[in-house]
Amino acid sequence: MSEATVAPTVDNSRRTWLITSCAMGGVGAAAVAVPFVSSFQPSEKAKAAGAAIEVDISGVQPGEKKVVEWRGKPVWIMRRTPEQLASLETDEPLLADPNSERNAFPTPEYAKNRHRSIKPEVLVAIGICTHLGCSPGDKFTPGAQPSLPADWPGGFLCACHGSTFDLAGRVFKNKPAPDNLEVPPHYYLSDNMLMIGEDKKA
């Protein structure tokens, strides 16, 4: 008596479970790979901690100001005109700290000069008032204006409490702000490329 050949039966529910498990395993592997690849990019926390930034200033014309962000702060880059540079000397008797000697916001050695910059025509400063952290507004036009004296030479006005700064970011006398605007570490990669957040020696 011969035995009949019996075809193996397939458990459809088990087959579905195996396919689903394999698919989910593949998704899991991809999910693990994505954070691994992303870890090669600087995190937002690392950027906030002060990663240096490169800035192209070729488009900034005389008398204009560009604003970029570094460490979550606005950094002003202003290309001053010859007339604006000339005003910096006449401002000095009216300033609280014309030579940037105060140390609450230490000024880099390469910016301890009348124009507070590496290149005389280019100001690089953090646009945050040293009083209570407001951001001053541009008041480049000389002369009498609301909230400004009749002999205003041009500069910046913090409208919150009336602190004024000249076009080198130096605070005028008898104002709430105790210090000049901060100059961040920076250097030139080329004539029109700035590195903000590092000194050249770093």
C-alpha positions in Angstrom: 0.0 0.0 0.0 1.6 3.2 -1.1 1.5 6.4 0.9 -0.2 9.4 -0.7 1.9 12.5 -1.1 0.6 15.2 1.1 1.3 18.8 0.0 2.5 21.0 2.9 -0.1 23.4 4.1 0.7 27.1 4.5 -0.4 29.0 7.6 -1.5 32.4 6.0 -1.5 34.2 9.4 2.0 33.0 10.1 3.2 34.1 6.7 1.7 37.6 7.1 3.4 37.9 10.5 6.8 37.0 9.1 6.5 39.5 6.2 5.4 42.2 8.6 8.3 41.5 11.0 10.9 41.7 8.2 9.4 45.0 6.9 9.4 46.5 10.4 13.0 45.4 10.9 14.0 47.2 7.7 12.2 50.4 8.9 13.9 50.1 12.3 17.4 49.8 10.7 16.7 52.9 8.6 15.5 54.8 11.6 18.7 54.0 13.4 20.8 55.0 10.4 19.3 58.5 10.0 20.3 59.8 13.5 23.8 58.2 12.9 24.2 60.1 9.6 22.8 63.3 11.1 25.3 63.2 14.0 27.9 64.2 11.5 26.2 67.6 11.1 26.7 70.4 13.8 23.7 70.3 16.2 21.7 73.4 16.9 23.2 73.3 20.4 26.7 73.3 18.9 25.8 76.3 16.7 24.4 78.2 19.7 27.6 77.4 21.6 29.5 79.6 19.2 30.5 77.9 16.0 32.2 80.5 13.8 30.5 81.7 10.7 31.8 83.0 7.3 30.2 86.2 6.0 30.5 87.7 2.5 30.6 91.5 2.9 31.2 92.3 -0.8 27.6 93.6 -1.2 27.8 96.0 1.7 28.1 99.5 0.2 29.6 102.6 2.0 27.0 103.8 4.5 25.2 100.5 4.7 24.9 97.9 7.4 24.4 94.1 7.2 23.1 92.0 10.1 24.0 88.3 10.6 23.5 86.0 13.5 26.2 84.5 15.7 25.5 82.7 19.0 21.9 83.8 18.7 23.0 87.5 18.7 22.8 90.1 15.9 26.2 91.0 14.5 26.4 94.3 12.7 28.7 94.7 9.8 28.8 98.3 8.6 30.9 99.8 5.8 31.5 103.4 6.9 32.0 106.4 4.6 35.0 108.7 4.8 32.8 111.3 6.4 31.5 108.8 9.0 35.1 107.8 9.8 36.1 111.5 10.2 33.3 111.9 12.8 34.8 109.4 15.1 37.6 111.8 16.2 35.2 114.6 16.9 33.0 112.3 19.0 35.7 111.5 21.5 35.3 114.3 24.1 31.6 113.2 24.3 32.2 109.5 24.9 32.3 107.6 28.2 35.0 105.2 27.1 36.6 106.5 23.9 39.6 104.1 24.1 37.6 100.9 24.9 39.4 100.4 28.3 36.5 99.0 30.3 36.6 95.3 30.7 33.0 94.1 31.2 33.0 93.4 27.4 36.7 93.2 26.6 37.6 94.6 23.2 40.1 92.5 21.1 43.5 94.1 20.8 43.1 94.5 17.0 40.0 96.6 17.7 41.4 98.9 20.4 41.6 101.9 18.1 39.5 104.8 17.2 37.5 102.9 14.6 37.3 99.7 16.8 38.0 97.5 13.8 40.6 95.7 11.8 39.8 97.7 8.6 39.0 101.3 9.4 36.0 101.4 7.2 34.4 98.1 8.4 32.7 98.0 11.8 31.9 94.5 13.2 29.9 94.7 16.5 27.3 92.9 18.4 24.1 94.9 18.1 22.9 94.5 21.7 22.8 97.5 24.1 25.1 96.9 27.1 22.4 98.3 29.4 19.5 95.8 29.3 20.0 93.9 26.1 17.8 95.8 23.7 19.0 96.2 20.1 19.7 99.9 19.2 18.4 101.4 15.9 20.3 103.1 13.1 20.5 106.8 13.3 23.2 107.5 10.7 22.0 110.9 9.6 23.7 113.7 11.6 21.7 116.6 13.1 18.8 117.2 15.3 16.1 114.4 15.4 13.6 113.2 18.0 15.3 111.8 21.1 18.7 113.0 19.8 20.7 116.2 20.5 20.9 119.0 17.9 24.6 118.2 17.3 24.0 114.5 16.8 27.0 113.2 14.8 25.3 110.0 13.5 25.3 106.6 15.2 22.9 104.3 17.0 20.1 105.0 19.5 18.7 102.4 21.9 15.1 103.7 22.2 14.3 101.6 25.3 16.2 103.9 27.7 18.0 106.5 25.5 21.5 105.2 25.3 23.4 106.4 22.3 26.5 105.0 20.5 28.7 106.5 17.9 29.5 104.8 14.6 32.3 102.8 16.3 29.8 101.5 18.8 31.2 103.6 21.6 28.7 104.8 24.2 28.2 108.5 24.9 28.6 110.0 28.4 25.8 110.1 30.9 23.8 107.3 29.4 22.3 104.2 31.0 24.5 101.8 29.0 27.7 101.2 31.0 29.9 100.0 28.2 30.6 100.2 24.5 29.0 97.7 22.2 30.9 94.4 22.2 33.2 93.6 19.3 33.2 89.8 18.6 36.3 87.9 17.7 36.8 88.0 13.9 39.3 88.1 11.1 39.4 88.3 7.3 39.7 85.2 5.2 40.0 87.5 2.1 39.2 91.2 1.3 35.4 90.5 1.4 35.1 87.3 3.5 34.9 87.6 7.3 35.2 84.8 9.8 33.1 85.8 12.9 33.5 83.9 16.1 37.3 83.2 16.0 40.5 85.1 16.2 43.1 84.5 13.5 45.5 83.0 16.0 42.9 80.4 17.2 
